[in-house]
Amino acid sequence: MNRQDTGYRTEKEGVPAAGTQFETVADIVRQALRGGQTVEIEGLGVFRLATQNRDHLVNNVMANSVFEFIPETRPRVFIAYATEDLILARRLCEALRAEGLSPWLDKDKLLPGQNWPRAIERAIEISDAFVACFSPRSTAKRGQFQCELRYALDCASKRPLEETFLVPVRFEECTVPRRIADQVQYVDLFPDWQKGVNRIARAIRKTVPIRPIPELKP
C-alpha cells in the first residue's frame, strides 16, 4: 500500500516529527478550549473562550469557536519556602496577588507526573523576582528550599546589578544567611504583616518594567 508522505514523519516509520508533535499539542489545547476550559501558558498568559461565546456552549462543544488570549503582564514572583511554612507561604502568595503581582507557588503550579526539578528551575528563570521566605525552620534544615535559593543566587548573578531579583523576607525572628544579609536588605513580615507585604510589592514594582503585551501571529 502506498502512503503519501506528509512531511510529518521522521525516517523511522511511526515516529512523529516535530511538526506532528506540535499539531498534537495544538489539538489538545483546542479541544480543551472548546470544552469550555481555560489553558494557561506559563509566563505568557491564558487562552479562553471569547466573552461573547461563553453562554453558547452546546454539549461542551462549540462550532466556529472564537477564543481570546489574556496576556500576563503582572510581575512574576517565585515564592521559596520550607514545607513547614506552607500556610504562611500561601498567605504571602495571596497577599502579593492582591497587590497586583503574579506569584508562583509549587503546590499550586506543579502537575502530577511533571518533571518538578526542571519545572522549578524554569519558573525561577522566568520570574521577575525571587522571594525567599526565611524562618527558624527553613534556616535549620537541608532540602529543596536551599537548592532553590542557590539556583536563584546563580540566576541573580547573571542579571544587571541594579536589578532587584532576590527579595529575602522573614516570617519571624531568625538569622538570614550572611552571604545574603551582607548584600541584600531583607523584609520582616512581623510584627506588621501588611507593612512588610507593601514593602515587598513596592520593591518588585520599582525594578520590574511594565511587560509589553505579546503579539500573537496567526
C-alpha positions in Angstrom: 0.0 0.0 0.0 1.3 3.4 -1.0 1.4 6.1 1.7 1.5 9.8 0.9 4.4 11.5 2.6 3.0 14.4 4.6 6.4 15.6 5.8 5.5 15.0 9.4 7.4 11.7 9.9 11.0 11.0 10.5 13.0 8.4 8.6 11.9 5.9 11.2 8.4 4.6 10.5 5.9 5.6 13.1 8.0 8.2 14.9 6.3 11.6 14.7 8.4 14.5 13.7 8.4 17.9 15.4 5.6 19.2 13.2 3.3 16.3 14.2 4.1 16.8 17.9 3.3 20.5 17.7 0.0 19.7 15.9 -0.9 17.2 18.6 -0.3 19.7 21.4 -2.3 22.3 19.5 -5.2 19.8 19.0 -5.2 19.1 22.8 -5.3 22.8 23.6 -8.0 23.4 21.0 -10.1 20.6 22.4 -9.8 21.9 26.0 -10.9 25.4 24.9 -13.9 24.1 23.0 -14.8 22.2 26.1 -15.1 25.5 28.0 -11.8 25.2 29.8 -9.0 27.8 30.1 -5.5 27.0 29.1 -2.6 28.7 30.8 0.8 29.1 29.1 3.1 29.7 31.9 4.8 33.1 31.7 2.7 34.3 28.8 -0.9 34.3 29.7 -4.2 32.4 29.3 -6.3 31.3 26.3 -10.1 31.1 26.9 -13.4 31.3 25.1 -14.1 34.9 24.0 -16.6 36.6 26.3 -19.4 36.6 23.7 -19.1 32.8 23.3 -19.2 31.6 26.9 -23.0 31.4 27.0 -23.3 29.4 23.8 -21.8 26.1 24.7 -23.8 23.1 23.4 -22.8 19.7 24.9 -19.5 21.3 25.8 -18.6 21.6 22.1 -18.5 24.8 20.1 -18.6 25.1 16.3 -16.8 28.1 14.9 -15.4 28.9 18.3 -13.7 32.2 18.9 -11.0 32.3 21.6 -9.2 35.2 23.2 -5.7 35.4 24.7 -5.3 37.3 28.0 -1.6 38.2 28.3 0.2 38.0 31.7 1.6 41.5 32.2 1.9 41.3 36.0 5.4 40.9 37.5 6.1 37.2 38.1 7.2 36.3 41.6 8.6 32.9 42.7 7.9 32.0 46.3 10.5 29.8 48.0 9.8 28.4 51.4 10.2 25.4 53.7 7.4 22.9 53.7 6.7 23.6 57.4 5.9 27.2 56.4 3.4 26.4 53.7 0.5 28.1 55.5 2.5 31.3 55.8 3.7 31.0 52.2 0.2 30.6 50.9 -0.9 33.7 52.9 2.0 35.7 51.4 1.1 34.4 47.9 -2.5 35.7 48.2 -1.3 39.0 49.6 1.1 39.6 46.7 -1.6 38.6 44.2 -3.9 41.2 45.9 -1.1 43.7 45.3 -1.2 43.1 41.5 1.7 40.6 41.3 1.6 37.1 39.8 3.1 34.7 42.5 4.3 31.2 41.7 3.9 28.6 44.4 4.9 25.0 43.7 1.9 23.4 45.5 -0.4 25.3 43.1 1.6 25.1 39.9 3.2 21.7 39.7 1.2 19.0 37.9 1.2 15.2 38.6 3.9 13.5 36.7 5.7 16.7 35.8 9.5 16.9 35.9 9.4 19.0 39.0 13.1 19.9 39.4 13.2 21.3 35.9 9.8 22.9 36.3 11.0 24.8 39.4 14.3 25.9 37.7 12.4 27.2 34.7 9.9 29.0 37.0 12.8 30.7 38.7 14.5 31.6 35.4 11.4 33.3 34.0 10.4 35.1 37.3 10.9 38.8 37.7 11.6 38.3 41.4 12.5 35.5 43.8 11.1 35.9 47.3 13.0 33.7 49.8 11.0 33.1 52.9 13.2 32.6 56.0 12.2 31.2 59.4 13.8 29.1 62.1 12.5 26.1 60.2 13.9 27.0 56.7 17.3 28.1 58.0 17.9 24.9 60.1 17.1 22.2 57.5 18.6 20.9 54.3 16.5 20.3 51.3 14.6 21.9 48.4 14.5 25.4 49.9 18.3 25.5 50.0 18.5 24.2 46.4 16.1 26.8 45.1 18.0 29.5 47.0 21.3 28.5 45.5 19.8 28.4 42.0 18.2 31.8 42.5 21.6 33.3 43.5 23.1 31.9 40.4 20.3 33.4 38.3 20.7 36.8 40.1 24.5 36.8 39.3 23.6 37.0 35.6 21.3 40.0 35.9 22.1 43.7 35.9 23.5 44.8 39.3 20.8 47.5 39.8 18.0 45.0 39.2 16.2 43.7 42.3 15.7 39.9 41.9 16.3 38.3 45.3 13.9 39.6 48.0 14.6 37.9 51.3 11.7 38.0 53.8 11.4 36.8 57.4 8.3 35.2 58.7 9.6 35.6 62.3 12.8 36.3 64.1 15.7 34.2 62.6 19.2 34.6 61.1 19.4 35.3 57.4 22.5 33.7 55.8 25.4 36.1 55.9 26.0 35.8 52.1 22.6 37.3 51.6 22.3 39.6 54.6 25.6 41.3 53.7 24.4 42.2 50.3 20.6 42.4 50.2 18.2 44.2 52.6 15.6 41.7 53.9 11.9 42.5 54.8 10.3 41.5 58.0 6.6 40.3 57.9 6.4 40.8 61.6 5.1 42.4 63.7 3.2 44.3 60.9 2.4 41.8 58.1 0.8 44.3 55.7 3.6 46.8 56.0 6.0 44.1 55.1 3.9 43.0 52.1 3.7 46.6 50.9 7.5 46.9 51.0 7.9 43.7 49.0 5.4 44.7 46.3 6.9 48.2 46.1 10.4 46.9 45.7 9.4 44.5 42.9 7.3 47.0 41.0 10.1 49.6 41.2 12.5 47.3 39.4 10.2 45.4 37.0 9.1 47.4 33.9 5.6 47.0 32.6 5.7 43.9 30.4 4.5 44.6 26.8 1.6 42.6 25.5 3.0 39.8 23.3 1.9 39.9 19.7 0.4 36.6 18.6 0.7 35.9 14.8 -2.0 33.7 13.2 
